[in-house]
Amino acid sequence: MAAWAVRRCMQMNGGAGQAVRYASASDCLRQLLRSHGGLRALYRGCLTNCLKTSVGAPVHFIMYDAIKSGVQALDPTTGVSSPL
């Protein structure tokens, strides 16, 4: 989780016309822990990400099964089913 928080901050670092806040990943981690609420800062946004994943994963698998079923249908020219 800590790596996700640092990665997210580093991606936003200096973007959209803002000043660069972090010199390195270790500096980013140090500043997160010091000024953004300690260990709690490393887990900010985790619940939202879990909710997004819990909705997105089933949709992904449903679409995968639907596409796979379509691909596995009988070939109209030969009458043979697909090897998939």
N, C-alpha and C positions, 0 to 999 in steps of 0.2 A: 504494500500500500504506500509506503514512503516513496518508493520509486515513481509511482503514478503521480503523486502530488508534486514531486520535484520536476518530473517531466512536463507536467501541465504548466507549472510556473515558468520553466525555462522556455517553453514554446511561446508563451505570452510575453516573454522578456523582450522589451524594446519594440514590440509590435504596435501597429496603428498609431504611429507618431509619438509613442510614450518613450520616456527615458529608460535606458538600460538599468535595471535594478540589481541584477545578480551577475557577479563576475565569473562564477563557475557553479557546478552542481553542488559542491560542498558548501559554498557560500549561500546558495539558495536554501539548502537544508537547514543551515545554521540560522538564517533569518526567519524561516518558517517556524522553527522551534522557539526562537526567542521572542518574536513579535506578533505571531498569529495564534497564540493559544497553546503552545507546547505540542504534546503528542496529538491532541485533538485536531490540530491543523492538518496533520497527515491523513486523517480520515474524513475530512470535509468533502462532501459530494459522493461519498461511498454509497449511501442509501439511495440516492438518485440513480447512480449507475446500476445498482442491483435491481431496482424497479425497472429500468430500461431493459436490462438483460432478461428479466423474467417475462417481459412482454415480447421482446424481439426473438428470443430463442425458439419458442413454440411456432411462431410465424415462419421462421427460417425452415424448421423441420417439416412443417405442413407443405410449404412450397416445394421443398426438395422432393417429398414423396409424390406430390402432384406432377412435377416435371418428370421424375423417374418413371412414373406410371405411363405418362404420355410417350416417353422414349421407348418403353418396353412393349408398346402396342405392336400388333402384327404388322409386318411390312406389306403394304397393299400389292406390291408387284410380285413378291415371292410367296407370301402367305406364311413366312417363317418369322418367329418372334426374334426380337433383338437380343443379342447376347448380354446386354446390360441387365 
